[in-house]
Every structure is written in C-alpha cells, then in structure tokens.
Amino acid sequence: MRLVFGPDELTVNLPDHDKPWAADEARRWLDDQFVANDCEPLRALGKVLVADKLAAIARAVGLQGFHDDEAFRTDFARAASAALARDLIKVDAETGKVTF
C-alpha cells in the first residue's frame, strides 16, 4: 500500500505471514476509525464509500501519525486490502483519490 501526502509518500508492506482480515471486519474497523478521527462525509447525501473513508482517515491521521504508529499503519493497510479486495492500493490523502 502506498500513502501519498503531497510530495511525501509512505509505503506499508504487510508481513508475508499476515492473516488477512475478513471484509466485514475491515469495514467495521474503517467505520470506527472514521468516527474516532472526526472525519466528515465528502458527499452531501451522507453515503461514505470505502475509498472515501480511506482518504478521509489518511488525511485526518496525517503522514506523521502513520510514521509514529506502526500498529495503526499496519491495521490501516490490512483494512484497506480486505475492504477493497486488493493487494496494491494507493491512497492520495491530498487529492482524496484511491487507485488500485
């Protein structure tokens, strides 16, 4: 997983022996983090897509937050991978774009 914060970037690699999370577990974790970090829905309808949650959480936590908390960084990557069913994900916190 790549996390992009303007000109700065952080790569998060999950351990090879890592047990994948179930998709529903990943979505619950993302929901909890979305609320815990006071993230706001991007759309007026209030529906928040998984990609929107990833970008909002990344923005709220910031580059330093990911650098400082290895457990959170790893859980974020696990949740993203499971919720999107993808191994390679790029989250651009500045633009709000999530690509595979």
Order of alpha helices (4+ residues) and beta strands (2+ residues): beta-beta-alpha-alpha-alpha-beta-beta
